C-alpha cells in the first residue's frame, strides 16, 4: 500500500505497526518519515511562538520537551545566545533531530538528550521551555510530574511557551473526529500492552490555565498572533514567578 499523507511519508502498514507497539518504539519506527506526516508541528505555529518568545527579551538558553525531530529546536536556536536543549524518550527521533539540525540557522550550542519528560532533572537552567505536539502523550496521572519538571527547569522569570486552542464545538467534524480517535485509542490500550499513549483534546484553553496556576505558573494567553490558517490558536505564556 502506498505512502500516507506524502509520497515519502509512512505507509498505512507502517502506521499500523507503530500503533501496535509502545509509544517509544512506535516513534523509533517512523522517525525518518515523521516530518512527512501531518503530526509535525506546522511552521506557521512555530513562527508565531518565535514572535512571542522574541518579544519577551533576550534568551540565553532554551529547552524543548518531547523535541521529536527538532522542529521547535530549529525555531529556538536563532533566538538563543548560549544553548538549546532537546529531550525525548525516542532515540530514533533524537537521531533524526541531530541530522536535521546539523546546518540549522543560529550559533547556540545544540544538545539532544534522551530523557523521560516526566522525570526532568534540570534546576533553574533555562530562560524558555517549549513543547509542541506532545500533550497528547501526557495522561492525567502524569500532568503533575510533567509540569513540576518544567517549572523546576526554568529560571525565576522564565517562560513556558506553547500553542493550544479552545475545545471544538460539539457540532463540528473536529469534535467527533477527536472523540472518535480517543475512543479507539482507549479501546486499543485496554486490550493491548504495552500501551500507545496518544489522545486529542488535551491541555486545552481555558482548563489548562487552572492546571498551570496550580503548579505555580503565572499565565497569559496570546491570541491573534498565529498566521493563517491557525488564527484560532492560542499561544500560552506560563511564567515562573521571580
N, C-alpha and C positions, 0 to 999 in steps of 0.2 A: 504494500500500500504506500502511496506517495507521502511526501513530507507534509506535515500540517503547518498551517499559518504562513509559511515561507518556504520556497524551494530548498533552502539549506537548513530548515528547521527540523525538529524531531518528527519522526513518522508516528502514525497512530499507534503502532505496536510498541514503539519506544516509550510513548506516553503511558500506555497500559502497563508496561514493565515498571516504569517509575512509580505508578500509583500502587503497585502490588508489593513494593518493597518499603523500607523505612524512609523517613523524611531525609535523613542524611545520605543514605545510599542512593535514593532517588535523584538527589541533586548532583551527586557524583556522576551518575549515568548520563545526564543531559547537559552537563556543564559546558561542553564545547559548542552546543547548539542553543544554549539558553537565550542568548541575545537575539535569536531569530524567532522568538515566541512573543506573544502579547504580554507575557508576565514581566518582561524587562521594563523598568520604570521609564516612561516617555521623557524625552529630552525637554519638552515644554515644562513638565513638572520640576525637573532638576534646575532649569533656568530660573523658575520662579523662586525656588528655595535659595539659589545662589544670590538672587537680588535681595531677599530678606536678610540673609546672613551678612552680606556686604554692608547693608545699611546699619548693622549693629556695631560696626567698627572693626579695627584690625583683628585678625585671628592668628594666634601663634600656632596652636595645634588643634587638630580635629580628629574625631573618631566616628567611623560609620559602623553601626552594629548590624550584623547579618548582611555583610557587604556584597555577597554574591560575586558576580563577575566584575564588580568595581565601578558601576555606573555613577554612584554618588561620589566615589573617591575621585573620579575624573573631574567632577564638578568642584570638589573641595580643594584640590591641590593648588589651583591658581589663587585661591583666596587665602592660603596659609603661608606663614613665614617659615615655620620650623619643620613640622612633620604632619603627615596624615596617616592614620592607622585604620586598617580594616580588619574586622574579626568575623569569622564564620566557622560553622562546625563542619562544613563540607570542604575537604581538601581539594576535590575536583574544581569547585567554584573558585577557591583561592588561587589555584594554579592558573585558571583562565584569567582571573583578575590580574595576576602578575604579567601575563602576556599582553593583555590589553592596555595596561598602564605603563608599559616599558617606555613608550615615547609620548606619554600624556603631557600636556602643557603644565608649566609650573616648575618651581625649583625645590619645593618642600620634599623632605625625605618621605618615601612611601614604605610603610611596614604592613605586612599581611600576616596575621596570626590566627592560628586555629584555636578557637575558644568556644566555650558554652556561653551563649548570650544570657543565660540565667545564673551565671556564676562569674561575672566580670570581676577582675581583681585590680582595677585601676583606682587610684586615690588622688583626687584633685589634680588630674593630669591634662585636662582638655578644656579649651575655651568653647568649643562647639561639639555636640554629639548629634548625629543624624541617624535615621533608619528609614529605609524606603522599601516598600513592597514586602515587608516581613511580618506585619502584625497578625496576619492570618495564621502564623505559626505559634502565636502566644496564646495558650489556653488560659482561662480564668485563674487556674491554680498557679500559673507561672507569672502573672502580671506583677505581683509584689517583688519577687527577686529580679525580674527584668528591669523595672523602674528604679528599684533601690540601687542596682548596679550602675545605671546611667546617672542617677543623682550623685552617687559617690564619685564617679569618674570626672564630673565637672568641677572646675574651679568655682569658688563663690562668684556669682555673677555670670557664670557660664550658661549657655543656652542649649536646650534640646529642641531641635527643629525637625518637623516632619509635616507631611501632607495628609489630610483626611477630608472627609465630607460629611454632610448630614445624611441620615438614613434615606434610602429611596422610598418613595411613596408606594403604598400597597397596590395601587392600580397601574404600576409601571412594569415593563418587562424586566428591568434590573432587579426589582424586588423579588419576583418569582424565580428568576434565574439564580440569584444568590441563595435564597432559601432552599431551592431545589438542590443546588450543588451541596450545600451544607448537610441536607438530609442524606444524600448519597454518601458523603464522607463519614457521617456518624454511623451509618449502617455498615460501611466498609470496616471502620475501626472497631466496631462491636464484635465482628466475627473474624477479622484477620489481624495477626500480630507478626511483626511489630507494626505499630500504628503509623499512618502517614498523616501528619498534622497539617492541615491547610483548610481554613474556613474564611468565608467572606463576612462582611458586616462587623468588623472588629475595630476598636479604637475610633469609633465614630463620634462626631460632634453633635450635641454638647455633652454626652455622657462622659467622654474621655476627659473633659475639663475637671469634673469631680474626682476622677481617678488620679489625675496628675496632682491636684491640690492635696489630696490625702497623703501623697508621698512627698510633700514639701515644696512642690514647684509653685511659682507664680506664673499664671497662664494668660497668654494673649492670643487671639485669633486674628489672623491677617486675611482679609477677603479681597477679591478682585485684584490679585497680584499674579495670577497664572494666566498664560496666554490661551487663546482658543485652541482646542475645544475643551479646555479644562477649567473654564471660568468659575464653575461651581465649587471647585476645590478650595480648601481652607488650609493655609499654612499656619500651623500651630507653633508658637514660640513659648516654650516652657523653661523658665529661668530658675536656676538655683539661687536663692536669695543670698546677698552678701552678709 
